[in-house]
Amino acid sequence: MKGMRSPILPLALRVALGAVFIYAAIPKIADPVAFAGSVAAYRILPYFWSYLTAAVLPFLELVCGVLLICGIRVRSGALIIGMLNLVFMVALASAMIRGLDIDCGCFRQDGSKTAPWVALVRDALFLLMTAVVLRHERLQARCPLPQSAPPPPVGE
Amino acid sequence: MADKSWLKTTLEIAVIVSASAVFGILWNRSLLADAWHGAPAAQAAPAAQQGEALPMPIGLAQLKELHDSGQAVLVDARSGASFAKEHIAGALSLPLEEATRQKTPQLKGVAKDAVIVAYCNGFSCHDSMELGKLLIKSGYGSVYVFEGGLPEWRDAGYPTTGGGR
């Protein structure tokens, strides 16, 4: 609990999470067709929706990554990233259950393959990082750190 | 107080998601328009990043229509052995390995303005995309990639030929 009040770990996790999501977004923005292929490979969405997802998702990752790194609207950004991670995990689990031998499509879109279970473990780690960031945000909102406390009334 | 905070967060999330969606759709508007219409247009494949031209994606329904009307030349990017075993009826074989060796591969008897659809072994296979890029480099103007490949075609019950499995 004491660790959660220390700003160092949540700050580091917040910046790391933001950097990871920006790093994930850039190759997808650069090659939306390849990413659409990765999305379609999950065989969850209809044809056009794979392309719509490939068009929108990287920008959402990019915006949330920038918000986390800059420390702006952290709670909203972290909540979106948490929800995205949950969606990714469900999609990966479904691909594993159906026995699909596909690349997760998480980062590079150059044809290299990352197994779904590796991506699932990685997403679980990101989800844990998000939870730490969100918990720190909640604690800060409830009870601000001492340096931001108002000065005691004069005469006391 | 807590309710107000959650309302504010929900609104922020809605704004972030909406702004990202609008920006992403605008950024990829031509790709989305092509994916929406599906049918190949008589235009060159769009220029992509770093000056490289990428083949356009094409769906199963559109490919079936082109296949049945004989308007497209299907090119199988898999190995010769896989092609001999089974391929989409009427497809030509041009393994990616062979095309890469040739650098500017040519399809015998196929005009440069013909509609060409490359395919391979489904969504996990990227050979068709690579072959499509090489064909564009060779001067073919309308090159598409059927990402579902042979598995999607076969699963839909459409005709294949070859030595059988």
Chai-1 contact restraints between the chains, C-beta under 6 A:
chainA,res_idxA,chainB,res_idxB,connection_type,confidence,min_distance_angstrom,max_distance_angstrom,comment,restraint_id
A,A30,B,Q49,contact,1.0,0.0,6.0,A-B,restraint_1
A,P32,B,N28,contact,1.0,0.0,6.0,A-B,restraint_2
A,P32,B,L31,contact,1.0,0.0,6.0,A-B,restraint_3
A,V33,B,L54,contact,1.0,0.0,6.0,A-B,restraint_4
A,G37,B,E147,contact,1.0,0.0,6.0,A-B,restraint_5
A,A40,B,F123,contact,1.0,0.0,6.0,A-B,restraint_6
A,A40,B,E147,contact,1.0,0.0,6.0,A-B,restraint_7
A,A41,B,F123,contact,1.0,0.0,6.0,A-B,restraint_8
A,Y47,B,G59,contact,1.0,0.0,6.0,A-B,restraint_9
A,F48,B,A35,contact,1.0,0.0,6.0,A-B,restraint_10
A,F48,B,W36,contact,1.0,0.0,6.0,A-B,restraint_11
A,Y51,B,L32,contact,1.0,0.0,6.0,A-B,restraint_12
A,Y51,B,A35,contact,1.0,0.0,6.0,A-B,restraint_13
A,A55,B,G24,contact,1.0,0.0,6.0,A-B,restraint_14
A,A55,B,I25,contact,1.0,0.0,6.0,A-B,restraint_15
A,A55,B,N28,contact,1.0,0.0,6.0,A-B,restraint_16
A,A55,B,L32,contact,1.0,0.0,6.0,A-B,restraint_17
A,V56,B,A21,contact,1.0,0.0,6.0,A-B,restraint_18
A,V56,B,G24,contact,1.0,0.0,6.0,A-B,restraint_19
A,F59,B,S20,contact,1.0,0.0,6.0,A-B,restraint_20
A,F59,B,F23,contact,1.0,0.0,6.0,A-B,restraint_21
A,F59,B,G24,contact,1.0,0.0,6.0,A-B,restraint_22
A,L60,B,S20,contact,1.0,0.0,6.0,A-B,restraint_23
A,V63,B,I16,contact,1.0,0.0,6.0,A-B,restraint_24
A,V63,B,S20,contact,1.0,0.0,6.0,A-B,restraint_25
A,R73,B,E12,contact,1.0,0.0,6.0,A-B,restraint_26
A,R75,B,T9,contact,1.0,0.0,6.0,A-B,restraint_27
A,S76,B,T9,contact,1.0,0.0,6.0,A-B,restraint_28
A,S76,B,E12,contact,1.0,0.0,6.0,A-B,restraint_29
A,S76,B,I13,contact,1.0,0.0,6.0,A-B,restraint_30
A,I80,B,I13,contact,1.0,0.0,6.0,A-B,restraint_31
A,D101,B,S124,contact,1.0,0.0,6.0,A-B,restraint_32
A,I102,B,S124,contact,1.0,0.0,6.0,A-B,restraint_33
A,G111,B,H126,contact,1.0,0.0,6.0,A-B,restraint_34
